[in-house]
Amino acid sequence: MTVVMEKPETATAGEPPAGPARGISRPAALAAILVVWLVLFAVLRGKQTLTLAAADLTGLHHWFNDVNDSVGANRNSNPVFLYFFNEIRLVIDTLVTFVQELIAQPSAGRPLPQIGWLGVVAVAGYVSWAVGNWRVALLAVAGFTFLGLQGLWQESMDTLALTVSAVFVALLFAIPIGVWAGLSDRVDRIVTPFLDFMQTMPTFVYLAPLTLFFLIGPASATIATLVYAAPPAIRITAHAIRTVPRTTVEAADSLGATRRQSLTKVLLPMSKRTVVMGVNQTIMAALAMVTIAALIDAPGLGKTVVQALQSLDVGTAFNAGLAIVVLAIVLDRVTTAASTRAETARGSRNRFLAWRRPLLGAGAAVTAVLVYLSHTYVWAAEFPGDGGTGSAVSSGADHVTTWAQDHLSGLTNGIRDALTTGLLNPFQTLLTDSPWWLVGAALVALAVVLGGWRSGVTTAVCVGLLVGTGLWSDSMTTLASTVVATVLVMLLGVGFGVWMGRSALADRLVRPTLDAAQVMPPFVYLVPFLALFGATRFTAIVAAVVYAAPVAMKIVADGVRNVPATTVEAATAAGCNTWQIITKVQLPMARGALTLATNQGLIYVLAMVVVGGLVGAGALGYDVVAGFSQGELYGKGLAAGLAIVLLGVMFDRITQAAARRTSA
């Protein structure tokens, strides 16, 4: 008998060597967790769900109410409030009142502000020209004039006043801290976790705690805004300082420059463009927060939008939302032009550049004359007309809404019912009707599989604290809406992102729209979908998808574009078709970008879903809104804000850890 000896198999390049079977794969582990969860759900459904009725309060909620009452009773006698919080509020209130009286509100016995509409438009145009170029100056003049034609001049100026005040104070602290963090590794390590935490918190969350210490009104709205808007400036300034070439700094040191000279003559000038982009991001964040701060009695366009949303007045909400968009676009374009003006001027051969300084001097004189006229004469102080353009916009929006409801209700209701019945309701039922400990165990297990043991520990702590808030069921409802919306965001993100990453033409066509979409504050997204879908949780989900999709698309596009061209060419030479190249090469090699897109999508979606509490989304967003409007529910609203923070931290930690493991 002949014995045939088989040749032992050898590992090919790129494969692990033969050996004992390794542990269970990640997809298999995820599938096992879901199967066990579903089996136990079928057995234990409806038990230990920790449901809390809308009007019911827990001991924690009562304690928060007692703290609020105690603070209110002792605000003018407690030294901490007398000499700290009240003083801060007084300083901010003085600043805000000064800016409001300058451009928005009657002042010093005058029936009109110190600078009327003509002066404000002139100053806006001149400043835009001075820091940018004549194109953005024309945009600023046209944009501010349009605000008046809408009949929303005073509301727009109130919003601008609060934004300017908040940005001014935020930059006083943010830029020095950013410079310090850029120069010191130790400071950077200390500051970064706080910035990460602050930037994962939705805008709603800042409001309730600050009203406890600073009451409601323009001052507390400005404080909330500056706290929310400062992190981008700190982070981007630190990054700008750190990215200055080390050789340049060493050259300055070798020439005998002191530390102060290196900072003022080398580091700051060379990082100017990036720092200005940080200012741009701070302004955009401040404008978004000022509009939402209408919930704590901030004046301006946000209050008009909130009141219109609460009364389902789509026309008024659309008109005010359009004004917010116009203001956002003007501020964004002006600051963006300011960041690139020096480079643009160096590369330009425009002969008028030699006359720039004399022309700026002449422009300053004309601006001063127009400011004087607006201070002196009523026709130049009070915007003329009765806001006919705004009335036409509101009426048009109402007519479009009526038409859509009459002719598209079958389509929109079909889409809403299909997604709600087929996806949202089953997933929400799984989360809310499972025992709380089962959901918590499943979340911890998923966190461990996706992000590792540290993510699991963080998730376990967040789950325990969510139970402690007394709002477990509402938290799971918000979680369901957030996850469903994020799935839709990633479907759009991958689809458009791959297209943009593979086609330069597609990127040039789509990216400007995405950039414009990211300028708009969250409130604005609710209005059109309120007209289409009515006041339901689905409205908040669709608005969240549209709000979060642009950032996911851009991240995925950049990830696909960064796949080495040689790798794609090798796959093409091997006979792969387009679908195989995308699914077998580009997407697998862009896993890190996909995970980062998921992280950002979750954070953006969560922020928008809770804002959707204004249009029937319910759950934690509604709890926060109810806490502002009903004193006996203040404690519950504060607990809801804490629950939103915990969800944000949990999402962020899991997805960031997963991104690190994917790219490792």
C-alpha positions, 0 to 999 in steps of 0.5 A: 500500500502506498502512503500519500504524504500531504504537503503541509499548508503554508500561510500566504502573504498577509494571512495569519500563520496556521495555529489554534483557532482564534477567539470569536470574530467581532461580527459573530459576537455582535450577532450573538449579543443581539440573538440573546437579547431578542430571546430574553426580550420575548420571555421578559417583555414588559417587565422592569421597564422603569416607565415614568408617566409624564406628570410623575416625578422621582425623588431626584426631580423633587430634589432638583426642584427644591434646589431651584427653590432654595437658590431662588430664595437665597439668591440675594443673600448668599455670598456666592451669588452676591459676589460671584454669580450675580456679578458675572450676570451684571457684567454680561447684562451690561455688555448685552444691553450696551450692544442692544441699545447700540443697534437694536433697542431704544436707548437713553430716552430715544425711541430708536437705537443709537445707530439706525438701519442705514448706519448698521448696513454701512458698518456691515458693508465697510467692515466686510470690505476691510477684512474681506473683499468687495464681493462679501461687502456687497453680500453683507449689504444685500443680506442686512437689507433683506432682513429689513425687507422681511420686517424682522430688522429689530429681531435680527439686530437682537440676535446679532447683538447677543451673538456679538456679545457672546463671541467677544467674551468667548474669544477673550478667554478662548484664544489665550487658552488655545495659545497656552494649550498650543505651547504646552503639552500638559495644558493640552492634555488637561484641556482636551477632555473638557473640550471633547465633553463640551462638544458632545453636549447638545445645545439644549443641555447648556440651558437648564443648569445656567438658568439655575445660576443666572436666571432667564433672559438675555444675560443667561442666554449670552453666558450659555452661548459663550460657553457653548461657542468657546471650545471650537476657538480653543481647539482650533487655536491650539491646533494652529499654534502646533502646526507652525513648522518647528524649523521656523520656531528654531530659526527664530530662537537661534536669532535670539528671539525671546519667548514673547517675540517668538509668539507675537512675531512668528507663531501668531502671524503664521497661524493667523489664517487658522485662528480666524477659521476658529473665530468663524466656527465660534461665530457659527456656534454662537448663532446656533445657540442664540436661536435655541436660547429663545427657550430661556427668553433670549430676544431675537429671531429664535423667539419668533421661530419658537413661538411659530413652531409651538403654534404650528405657524409654518409661514412665520417660522419659515420667514424667521428661519430664512432670516437666520440663514441669511444672517448665518451666510453673511457672517460665515462668508465675511469671516471666511473671506477674512481668513484668506484675504492676505493670500488672495491679495498676494496672488492677485494682480488687481491694480486697485490693490495699490489704492486699497488704503486710500479707498478704505479711508474714503469708505470710513468717512462715508460710513461715518456720515451714514452712521451720523444720519442714522443717529439723527434722522428717523428715516435713516434710523427706522427701516422703511416699509411694512415688511411686505417681503416678509409677508409675501414669504410667509404667505408663500410658505403657507400656500406651499404647506397647504398645497403639500398637505393637500397633494403630497399627504399620501406620499409623505404619510406613506414614507412616515408610516413605512419607516415608523412601522417598519423600523422605528417602532420595532426598535423602540419597542425592543428598547423600551419594553425590555427589562432595563437591566437587559438593555443595559447589559446588551449596551455594555456588551456591545460597547466591549465588542466595538470599543474595548473594556474601557468603553464597556466601563464607561457605558456601564457607568452611563447606564447606571446614571441613566437609571438614576435620572428616573428617565430610563424609558424616555432615554430609550425612546430618544436612543431609538430615534437617534440610532434609526436616524444615524442609520439613515445618515450613514446610508446617505453618507456612504452613498454620496460620500463614495460618489464624491470621493470617486468623482472630482466633478461630483465633489465640486458640485455637491460640497458647496451645498454641504458647506452651506447646509452646515452653516444653518442653525438646527432650528431652521431644519425643523420648519420645512419638515414640519410642513411636510410631516406635521408635528410628530417624532418623525419630523424630528428624525427627518430633520436630524438626518438632513442636519447630520448627513452633510458632515457624514458625507464629507468625512466618507468622501475624504476617506475614500479619496485618501485610499492610495491610487496605486491600490485602486489601480492594482485592483483594476488590473486584477479585473475587479469591476467598479462595485468590487473596487468600492466594496472590497478595496475603498470602503474597507480601507476607509473604515476609520473614516466610516467610524468617524462619520458614524461618531459625528453623525450620532452627535449631530443626530442627538442634538437635533432629535432633542431639539425636535421636542418642540415639534412633537418628538417627545421623550427627553427633548420634550422633558427639557422644553416642559422644564422651561415652561412649567416650574413644577417640572424644572427638576425633571427637565434638568434630569433630562438634560443630564440624561442627554449628556450621558447618551452623548458621552456613551455614543462618543466613547464607543464610536471613538474607541471603535475608530481607534481600534479600526485604524490600529 
